[in-house]
Amino acid sequence: MTAPPAMKPEIHDLKCWPSAFVPLNAGQKHVELRKDDRLYQVGDILALREWDPETQQPTGRVRLAKVTHLIRHGDEFGEAL
């Protein structure tokens, strides 16, 4: 029996406010909580683009992060209410 072909990881381009981006970029933040509206999968890449809330424009700083774990509603915290 052969293994199914490996899926190519999806790259998700996401806005990231400075309050989250700065500690992430400094290595102080290791977890990102996001609404699962893009069907994220383990192995996907997040292109987190720092976004200036005053100008509503990107700052030009980008940090790539690999999805290593997912917790979806009901997975770890019991059943849906």
N, C-alpha and C positions, 0 to 999 in steps of 0.2 A: 504494500500500500504506500502511495506517495503522499507527501504533505501538500496541502493546497498552496498555490503561489502566494508569496508574501505581498501584502498590500503596500502600495507606496504611501508614505505618510502625507497627510494633507497639511498645507501651510495656511494658517489662519492669521490674517492681518487685522490687528486689534488696536484700538485706542487705549492708552494707559495714562491716567492722570498723574501729575508729578508726585502726589502724596503716596502713590503706590510704586511708581517707576524709580524714584530716587533710592529707596531702601533695596529694591530688587537689584538695581544696577550696582549697588555697593556690596551685594552679597549678604545683606541682613534679612532679606525676605525670601522665603523658599516655597511659599504656597500662594496660589492665585485662585480665588473663588470667582467663578463666572457662571452666568446663566447658560444652560446647555441648549442654546438655540442654533448650534452649528454641528451637532452630532459629533462632538469631539471623541477621539479614540486615543488609547495609549499609543505613543509613538509619533503622534502629530506634533507639529512645530508651531509655536505661537510667536509671531513677529509682533512684539509689544512695542508700539510707537508712542513715545511720550507726546502728550497733547496738552497744549496751553489752554486752560479754561477761559482765560481772559480774551485771547485773540481768536479762539476757536480754530487754531492752526497747529499742525505738528511742529515740534521743536527741531526735528531732524535726528534726534537720538532714538536708536532702536536697540532692543535687546531680544535675542532669540532664546526661547525656552522650549524644552521638550516635555511633552505630557508623559509623566511616568505613572500617575495614579488617577483614577476617577472614582468619585462617589456620586452616584445618582440618587435622587429621591427614593427612599425606601431601601436602598442597598445596605446601609450600615445602621440606620437609625430607626428601624421598624417599618411597618407598613404605612402606606399613604393614609391620611386622615379622611 
